[in-house]
Amino acid sequence: MEDTTAPSVTKPIRCIVKLGGAAITCKNELEKINEETVDIVSSQLREAMVTGSSSRKVLGMDWSTRPGKPGISCDADDFEDRNLDSSSFIVVHGAGSFGHFQASKSGVHKGGLNKPLVKAGFVATRISVTTLNLEIVRALAREGIPSIGLSPFSCGWTTSERNMASADLSMVARAINSGFIPVLHGDAVLDDLQGCTILSGDVIIRHLAAYLKPEYVVFLTDVLGVYDRPPSEPNAVLLREIAVRDDGTWSVVKPTLADTNTQVEITVAAHDTTGGMVTKISEAALIAKLGIDVYIVKAATTHSSRALSGEVRGAIPEDWLGTVIRFGGKGNGFPTSDTQLLQSIEFYKSSSTSLKEFN
């Protein structure tokens, strides 16, 4: 039985943002961050969180040195009359080219902490994913966002047979109440029955959404959204709006398709230890079934900027490219089960055969 400590927050959560691993890292290079995308997304988040921030000097909060970068810049006087209040956002990021290699090589996701290789891999995986977390926090801090890294393992989150067993949200709530932006990530965690496993960022974001009830959720990926087939195939169609109903049926609202039940093979990279595309799609659908709109959009584009700001909520603008998954009320839509939905559409990450995911 899941045990969740969910203290109240003092102001409503506006948005939970998922930074897809394939978007923020270079998926074909081990432990390499896509700095250009991360920098653009961080700037877009600042503009979405802080009213009027685009016209003011950015007060960076990363006062540590970085190899090959200019020295520390901090003028205490700049902070004297500056209000650092921002909208309540939560950021969750995937691992991309961090963590998956270590977890897959050692079998951390399968459990067995009594095995030396698994225990070593658990340590190696956490070193990798927390390294990425620090870099994401630093990128946000350079944009003047008061971000705080929070690791699920360190917060006491655990699983049982890979299902969420315990999630203490007290530190998340306290960070928000203190004016910080929590930044969580997919992590290696302890499991009550198998010893250890990998807790996907997608599971984390659905859990946060269920208890903290944000106004909307944005998934930033490395493609425009959900397609009816791989985007590289002829006549691939971007599914702009999908309605998920309370009985598990679903329908494509925009565009009108002749056949939305075409079966598509779900591709998962061999080293993806978080459940692959099935996990990604099911978690997004479960969030939508809570009555929370989910926007899937390509990171570091004008479309992602508009989604983060909340501009595209309600009727979808014709010039906005992305996918919206939202609650469609009671059943009697297209007679397709949740399982068939997972088999029928895929968040295609790229035409590359490496790391087709947005964990």
C-alpha positions in Angstrom: 0.0 0.0 0.0 1.3 3.4 -1.0 2.3 5.7 1.9 2.5 9.3 0.9 3.2 12.3 3.2 1.7 15.2 1.4 1.7 18.4 3.5 -0.1 21.4 2.2 1.5 24.1 0.1 0.8 27.8 0.7 0.0 28.7 -2.9 -1.3 26.7 -5.8 1.1 24.9 -8.1 0.9 26.5 -11.5 2.8 23.9 -13.6 4.9 20.8 -13.3 7.5 20.6 -16.1 9.1 17.4 -17.4 12.4 17.9 -19.1 12.8 14.8 -21.3 16.1 13.1 -21.1 16.4 12.9 -24.9 15.9 16.6 -25.1 18.4 17.8 -22.5 21.2 15.4 -23.2 23.0 14.3 -26.3 21.5 10.8 -26.6 24.3 9.3 -28.7 27.1 10.5 -26.3 27.5 9.1 -22.8 26.9 11.7 -20.1 26.9 14.7 -22.4 24.4 17.6 -21.8 22.7 19.4 -24.7 23.8 22.8 -23.3 22.1 24.8 -26.0 18.7 23.2 -25.3 19.1 23.4 -21.6 20.1 27.1 -21.7 17.1 28.0 -24.0 14.7 26.0 -21.8 16.0 27.6 -18.6 15.5 31.1 -20.2 11.9 30.1 -21.2 11.2 28.9 -17.7 12.4 32.1 -16.2 10.1 34.1 -18.5 7.1 31.8 -17.6 7.7 31.9 -13.9 8.7 35.5 -13.2 6.4 38.3 -14.5 8.3 41.0 -16.3 11.6 39.1 -16.1 12.3 39.5 -19.8 12.8 43.2 -19.4 15.0 43.1 -16.3 18.6 42.1 -15.6 19.0 38.5 -14.8 20.4 38.0 -11.3 22.3 34.7 -11.5 22.4 32.4 -8.5 25.2 30.1 -9.6 28.2 31.6 -7.8 30.6 28.7 -8.4 33.3 28.3 -11.0 32.8 26.3 -14.2 35.7 24.9 -16.3 36.2 27.1 -19.4 33.6 29.6 -18.3 34.0 33.2 -17.1 34.6 33.9 -13.4 32.0 34.3 -10.7 29.7 37.3 -11.1 27.8 38.4 -8.0 26.9 42.0 -7.0 25.2 42.0 -3.7 23.7 45.4 -4.3 21.7 44.1 -7.3 19.6 42.0 -4.9 18.7 44.8 -2.5 15.4 45.9 -4.0 14.7 42.8 -6.2 11.6 40.7 -5.5 12.5 37.1 -6.3 9.0 35.7 -6.0 7.9 33.5 -8.8 5.0 31.3 -9.8 5.0 27.9 -8.2 6.6 25.5 -10.7 8.1 22.1 -10.1 10.7 20.7 -12.5 11.4 17.0 -13.1 14.0 15.8 -15.5 14.8 12.5 -17.1 18.3 10.9 -17.3 18.9 10.7 -21.1 22.5 9.6 -21.6 23.1 9.8 -17.8 22.4 6.8 -15.5 20.9 4.4 -18.0 24.2 2.8 -19.0 25.2 2.3 -15.3 21.8 0.9 -14.3 21.6 -1.4 -17.3 25.2 -2.7 -17.1 24.7 -3.7 -13.4 21.0 -4.7 -13.5 19.9 -2.2 -10.8 16.4 -2.1 -12.1 16.0 -5.8 -11.5 17.1 -5.6 -7.9 19.4 -7.8 -5.9 21.5 -5.4 -3.7 23.1 -8.5 -2.2 25.1 -8.8 -5.4 28.3 -6.8 -5.5 27.8 -5.7 -9.1 24.2 -4.4 -8.4 25.4 -2.5 -5.3 28.2 -0.9 -7.2 25.9 -0.1 -10.1 23.4 1.5 -7.6 26.2 3.8 -6.5 27.4 4.5 -10.0 23.8 5.2 -11.3 23.2 7.7 -8.5 26.5 9.5 -9.1 25.5 9.9 -12.8 21.9 11.1 -12.3 22.8 13.4 -9.5 25.6 14.9 -11.6 23.0 15.7 -14.3 20.6 17.1 -11.6 23.3 19.5 -10.3 23.9 20.8 -13.9 20.2 21.4 -14.5 19.9 23.2 -11.2 22.9 25.3 -12.0 21.5 26.2 -15.5 18.2 27.3 -13.9 20.1 29.2 -11.2 22.1 31.1 -13.8 18.7 32.4 -15.1 17.8 33.7 -11.7 15.5 30.8 -10.8 15.9 29.8 -7.1 16.1 26.1 -7.9 16.9 23.4 -5.4 17.8 19.8 -6.4 15.8 17.1 -4.6 16.6 13.4 -5.1 13.9 10.9 -4.5 16.3 8.5 -2.8 17.4 11.2 -0.3 13.8 12.2 0.3 13.0 8.6 1.3 11.0 7.6 -1.7 10.8 3.8 -2.0 9.0 1.2 -4.2 7.6 -2.3 -3.7 8.0 -4.6 -6.7 8.8 -1.5 -8.7 5.5 0.2 -7.7 5.5 3.4 -5.6 5.4 2.4 -1.9 6.4 5.5 0.0 6.8 9.1 -1.1 7.5 11.8 1.4 6.6 15.1 -0.2 7.4 17.2 2.8 10.7 18.6 1.5 9.0 19.4 -1.9 6.2 21.3 -0.1 8.7 23.1 2.3 10.8 24.1 -0.7 7.8 25.6 -2.5 6.5 27.3 0.6 10.0 28.9 1.1 9.9 30.3 -2.5 12.2 27.7 -4.1 11.7 25.7 -7.3 12.2 22.0 -6.6 14.1 20.0 -9.3 13.6 16.3 -9.0 14.9 13.5 -11.3 14.6 9.8 -12.1 16.6 8.0 -9.5 17.8 4.6 -8.2 15.8 3.9 -5.1 15.3 1.1 -2.5 12.6 -1.5 -3.1 10.9 -3.3 -0.2 10.8 -6.7 -2.0 13.6 -6.8 -4.6 16.1 -4.6 -2.9 16.4 -1.7 -5.4 15.1 -0.5 -8.7 14.9 2.6 -10.9 12.1 5.1 -10.3 11.3 6.8 -13.6 10.9 10.6 -13.8 7.6 9.9 -15.5 6.2 8.0 -12.5 7.5 10.8 -10.3 5.7 13.6 -12.2 2.4 11.7 -12.2 2.7 11.2 -8.5 3.4 14.8 -7.9 0.5 15.8 -10.1 -1.9 13.5 -8.2 -1.1 15.0 -4.8 -0.2 18.6 -5.6 -2.8 19.3 -8.4 -1.0 21.7 -10.7 -3.0 23.8 -13.2 -1.3 22.0 -16.1 1.7 19.8 -16.9 4.2 20.3 -19.8 6.4 17.5 -21.2 9.4 18.9 -23.1 10.6 16.4 -25.7 12.9 16.3 -28.7 10.1 16.1 -31.3 6.9 18.1 -31.8 4.6 15.7 -30.0 2.7 12.4 -30.5 2.4 11.0 -34.0 0.3 8.2 -35.4 3.4 6.6 -36.7 7.2 7.3 -36.7 7.6 10.9 -38.0 10.1 9.8 -40.5 7.5 7.7 -42.3 5.5 9.2 -45.2 2.2 10.8 -44.2 3.0 10.7 -40.5 0.4 12.8 -38.7 0.9 14.9 -35.5 -1.9 14.1 -33.1 -2.7 17.6 -31.8 -5.4 16.7 -29.2 -6.2 13.4 -27.5 -9.1 12.9 -25.1 -8.8 10.3 -22.3 -12.0 9.2 -20.6 -12.7 7.9 -17.2 -13.4 4.4 -18.4 -10.1 4.1 -20.2 -11.5 4.8 -23.7 -9.8 7.5 -25.8 -10.2 9.4 -29.0 -8.1 11.7 -31.2 -9.9 15.0 -31.3 -7.6 16.8 -33.7 -7.0 16.0 -36.4 -9.9 13.7 -37.6 -8.3 10.4 -38.6 -9.7 7.7 -40.8 -8.1 5.0 -38.6 -6.8 5.7 -35.1 -6.5 2.0 -34.2 -3.5 1.2 -36.3 -1.1 -0.9 -34.3 2.4 0.6 -34.0 5.3 -1.3 -32.5 6.7 0.4 -29.4 10.5 0.7 -29.6 12.6 0.8 -26.4 16.3 1.3 -26.3 18.1 -1.7 -24.9 19.5 0.3 -22.0 16.2 2.0 -21.1 15.6 0.7 -17.5 12.6 2.9 -16.7 9.9 1.0 -18.6 10.2 2.6 -22.0 7.5 4.2 -24.0 4.7 2.2 -22.3 5.5 4.0 -19.0 5.8 7.4 -20.6 2.4 7.2 -22.4 0.5 5.6 -19.5 1.8 8.2 -16.9 0.8 11.1 -19.2 -2.7 9.6 -19.7 -3.1 9.0 -16.0 -2.3 12.7 -15.3 -4.9 13.7 -17.9 -7.5 11.5 -16.2 -7.0 13.5 -13.1 -8.5 16.5 -15.0 -5.1 18.1 -15.6 -4.2 19.0 -19.2 -0.9 17.6 -20.4 1.1 19.4 -23.2 3.7 17.5 -25.1 5.9 19.8 -27.1 9.4 20.1 -28.6 11.9 21.8 -26.2 13.6 25.1 -26.9 11.1 26.2 -29.5 8.5 29.0 -29.6 5.9 26.3 -29.1 7.5 25.2 -25.8 7.7 28.8 -24.6 4.0 29.2 -25.3 3.1 26.0 -23.5 5.2 26.9 -20.4 3.6 30.3 -20.1 0.1 28.8 -20.3 -0.8 30.7 -23.4 -2.1 27.6 -25.2 -4.5 26.5 -22.5 -8.1 26.1 -23.6 -8.6 26.2 -27.3 -5.5 25.1 -29.1 -4.1 27.9 -31.4 -3.8 26.9 -35.0 -0.2 28.0 -35.2 0.9 26.0 -32.1 2.5 22.6 -32.8 2.4 20.0 -30.1 0.0 17.5 -28.5 -2.5 18.1 -25.8 -3.8 15.1 -23.8 -6.8 16.1 -21.7 -9.7 14.5 -19.8 -12.7 13.9 -22.0 -15.4 13.0 -19.4 -17.3 9.8 -19.3 -16.8 6.9 -21.7 -18.5 6.2 -25.1 -15.7 7.6 -27.2 -13.6 5.5 -29.5 -13.9 1.9 -28.1 -10.2 1.4 -27.3 -8.8 0.3 -24.0 -5.8 1.8 -22.2 -3.7 -1.1 -23.2 -4.6 -0.6 -26.9 -3.9 3.1 -26.6 -0.4 2.3 -25.4 0.1 0.0 -28.4 -1.4 2.4 -30.9 0.5 5.7 -30.3 4.1 6.4 -29.4 6.0 9.5 -28.4 8.6 9.2 -31.2 11.8 10.7 -30.0 13.7 10.8 -33.3 14.6 8.7 -36.3 17.7 7.5 -34.5 17.7 4.0 -33.1 19.4 5.1 -30.0 17.5 6.2 -26.9 14.0 6.5 -28.2 12.6 7.9 -25.0 11.8 11.0 -23.0 12.4 9.7 -19.5 
